[in-house]
Amino acid sequence: MPVITCIDDLKRMHRRRTPKMFFDYCESGSYSEQTFRDNVSDFGAIRLRQKVAVDMAGRSTASKMIGQPVAMPVALAPVGLTGMQAADGEIKAARAAEAFGVPFTLSTMSICSVEDVAAATTKPFWFQLYVMRDEDFVDQMLERAQRASCSALVLTLDLQILGQRHKDLKNGLSAPPKLTLPVMLDLATKWGWGLEMLRTRRRSFGNIVGHAKGVGDTSSLMSWTAEQFDPQLDWKKIARIRDKWGGKIILKGILDEDDARRAADFGADAIVVSNHGGRQLDGALSSIRMLPGIVRAVGDRVEVHMDGGIRSGQDVLKALAMGAKGTYIGRSYIYGLGAMGEAGVRRALEVIWKELDISMALCGEKDVKALGPHNLLVPRDFEGNWA
């Protein structure tokens, strides 16, 4: 086992081991990637307030997210194509999350199906839904998630229209990859990845192929997907899905105070301050910059979570101290998965937990739930003075 000291160590291993198109899918944003970069770099403007001569024994990172006990307030975010980063990737990530004691969120655009993940785990996980034009498919997907005992629905609101990701277009992203000459040359250097993929039957979108009308193979899948994201998604359709689901619902993709208030009025169990990892509206502000204003806007009417740019336990601490009740990691666990499979996801979680635990102690806190603005040094203009 190599010595892994930080998430960047896993990222370097991921890059070496995984085909370029799938590493780039993970490590890219839309258009100029300004928001993608800001999500990470804006954490650096926030400093931690050190405290000394404080009893640091008996610390706890345990908390709750939407009432569910968690070992630390960090969930694995929904990430499409996870099963292309490593064979059966969603199953491996879900098992690692279950063992660690944090929520795993399965994407609609996963390689392993919701049934596959349910069969491979022993505890409920969360399911993320993209709203499609085909209401029959949406209703069927909700019913499948219910049968799989998913304990929460994460409804993504910020992908009605797909933002352009230049790298995906240039790489000819597909699942499974099309065997063009550049792809074959790249795969020739990723033989470990290829051998794992040969041993699994799961190489396309398991929630869609064979379930959506007219989608029986990969060729029909690509045209269906391009046409299906619903540009007419509105609060009326969100309410229909909520009523059909009947369980806990988390609204993901909130980046505006008015939208946050509307979500609170709607009765969501939680909202996720998120810009889709910088993969949709390039030029939007980072999630961490928008977090404090949204927390103030909704108060305690709805649980506020935060997603985007988290690469360390210190980043988790900063988000929690700014008012988030939970955080999500996407790329940070994908680096681990691509690097070392299930063991890599566990290692990513261990790294973030240890950084959170030690940094919390050095800030003079014993309980993660006690973190607050008093633990931070934030520039006066951090949120910006926008016209």
Order of alpha helices (4+ residues) and beta strands (2+ residues): alpha-alpha-alpha-beta-beta-beta-beta-alpha-alpha-beta-alpha-beta-alpha-beta-alpha-alpha-alpha-alpha-alpha-beta-alpha-beta-alpha-beta-alpha-beta-alpha-beta
